């Protein structure tokens, strides 16, 4: 893993698992990365890493990201709601936590894709309305731009099916 801003080497490991069991390999990578990340969090806190504005918000966001992997393996509404709760707690602590903004938007996208959408929620505002601020905060995190593009594509497909178009000026 390489830091996109500085180009510094952050983490690497070697895996010798059979690629045929991709989920086992994914679990192994996640476990080793989480172990390493725990150590890095302590180091970041000790040196006052400016990329981690609030350790509690960062922790909540990281736990939301971990649930995201679980959701991708077994998508359930309950897991999606649990992710959203973690991201929204992180945003209550630090509204400028780019990954939490992106993660929260993703949970609303998952609602829309899976037919869990509630008529009283403005999904375009929840999804696209968080994309630009997260990209402005962390322009080097490519996943934020990819998420915005995916959201735009999903909204365009929905529009063809007669759903509401994205908010004007949000793209």
Buried (B, 14 or more C-beta within 10 A) or exposed (E): EEEEEEEEEEEEEEEEEEEEEEEEBBBBBBEBBEEBBEEBBEEBEEEEBEEBEBBEBBBBBBBBBBBBEBBEEEEEEEBBBBBBBBBBBBBEBBEBBBBBBBBBBBBBBBBBBEEBBEEEEEBBBBBBBBBBBBBEBBEEBEBBBEBBEBBBEBBEEBEEEEBEEBBEEBB
